[in-house]
């Protein structure tokens, strides 16, 4: 097979760069300017299920932001932990206090065919039968805006979608390689995630009727990831999924490089096993960029190599700037926002190399998550063992 000439390679790079920029700008404009649906009225109710585990310094503040929602209708918050001995149980009990609209459960269950998170969620669904117009699922390691819940539930309330979802924006709390790469990796994927109508477990709402009709509980009972499983169900059943930009939670945090790499490996392995088309597309695209940059540099065309990096940097710049503007001033000063935006754009070459190595690190069938090791034998065939 003949090698493409530098001119042909330049044309291919231009096409890739333009497509990426279109997707990023589309996401950025929606983040900044597209309003949400009308807020649900006082007759609409929701139950929020929140799985929590482990000791997190930010857990109390995150849970408090979750409970402080501007929502006109009836609400029920159900926090669930693996056991009463789990550190999160005591923290959540202190935050919830004597509120009548919230409770803290402990499943005391050991997962056998699904993840610990799904095991706890299914326990909570069976334990709490509050009559609701929407069932909402959210992670506890993020902060929620006061209008998060009403924005997320709006597409369910007006029946414009059966599933509504919003992903988290991670902003580094201090300069570090691990935190920066985690932020860049997550931010880079957000426009494609929204474009593909994926469901994210970070926060999503679903009509209880759609949940029951699609037999989601039965699928979850032998699944590893509730969001990837629900995405597959939505595609096969024709359920409408809406990404709600105005409902995105956020996290201001730090991360060591090893933690970030382990997190990437887990996610990449998950996508290779459960979303292989997405995994292959990402791998081929990353390999193409590295090959094009190497060929350009080896052929003396440093301008092409620089332009290839600049194309990715421009896409990241557009996405990061829109997110920083959307969350300002919750994430800090203008100077901090500008610094994070500039750092994200400058991290493109490191991101390429990290992604390429990470793809090969994901060539396995086991995933370590919390205290368990999961062996994935099939999309709905998971074996669990204690680590």
ABEGO torsion letter per residue (X at the ends): XBBBBAAAAAAAAAAAAAAAAAAAAAAAAAAAABBBBBBBBAABBBBBBBBBBEBBAAAAAAAAAAABBBBABBBBBBBBBABAABAAAAAAAAAAEABAABBBBBAGBBBAABBAAAAAAAAAAAABABBBABBBBBBAABBBBAAAAAAAAAAAAAGABABBBBBBBBBBABBBAAAAAAAAAAAAAAAAAAAAGBBBAABBBBBAAAAAAAGAAAAAAABABAAAAAAAAAAAAGBBBBBBAAABBBBBBBBBAAAAAAAAAAAAAAAAAABAAAAAAAAAAAAAAAAAAAAAAAAGBAAAAAAAAAAAAAAAAAAAAAAAAAAOAAAEBAAAAAAAAAAAAAAAAAAAAAAAAAAAAABBABBBBEABBBBBABAABBBBBBX
